[in-house]
Amino acid sequence: MRRLSMLPSVLALVLGASATLHAQEGGFSFTEMPFSTQELDLLSEDMGHYQARLDLQNITQGAAWDVNKNPYAYVQRINIRPWLLYHGTDNVELAFSTSYIKRFEIAPVGAKASNEIRVTGMGTWTQPRSWGALYEQGRLEFRNIKTEGTADWEHFPRVRFRLGQTFDIGRSGWKPRIPLYQEITFKHQEGAKAFDTVRFFGGYDFTPRPQWSATVGFLLMYQLKSANDFNVFFGPKFVVTHHFGRPSGRRPPPPLL
């Protein structure tokens, strides 16, 4: 069963590589850029079926691979995301967030500074297994973006679908596990294609203390920049989570991007 449960991840990587090859043959171009995500998550004690969460993200990047390979060369954006979580149904988590995202200008890659208010609704269904868990996640986002130097806000919705797996390893008190996920995103934006992004993540997750946990891993992301151009972001992801009060005992899926 463990081997079968890894099949979605293996297929996703194979399909991703195959899609890249066919896309190159079809006239698409790819710009590889190293990047890194550093995140601090703060979780409240359970309040009945509810829980509060605050995600603080700092995302950095280099330029094109042949120009600047340092994933920490430029600050790409800062995310401040408060969440309200609901756990009233077994193995189901519902979440709502209104977040702020500040993007910075990065001249070497043509990125402009902007401010974004994002409203998000999300549902995660987890199926525990003897070796870990499977989960499916759907997210609906309403993005509201104002690029510096422009007068108007841009508004468009986006949907994200994720398939994930977590594998428990060993019997250490640190509760180590290997988290994997594959995600695809679509948007409805005037003048743009429906496809937006595809992501692949693999890492190592552990709990050194009851109120602290950490995830280190590698994220690969294909993002459609224009009709025939993709930005390919890849690099390390680091997450530290602190639980205030008495931990609930739940182990949520890997932190979000």
Buried (B, 14 or more C-beta within 10 A) or exposed (E): EEEEBBEBBEEBBEEBEEBBEEBEEEEBEBBBBBBBBBBBBBBBEBEEEEBBBBBBBBBBBBBBBEEBEEBBBBBBBBBEBBBBBBBEEEEEBBBEBEBEBEBBEBEBBEBEBBBBBBBBEBBBEBEEBEBBBBBBBEBEBBBEBBBEEEEEEBEBEBBBEBBBBBBBBEEEEBBBBBBBBBBBBBBEBEEEEEEBBBBBBBBEBBBEEEBEBBBEBEBBBBBBEEEEEBBBBBBBBBBBBEBEEEBBEBBBBBBBB
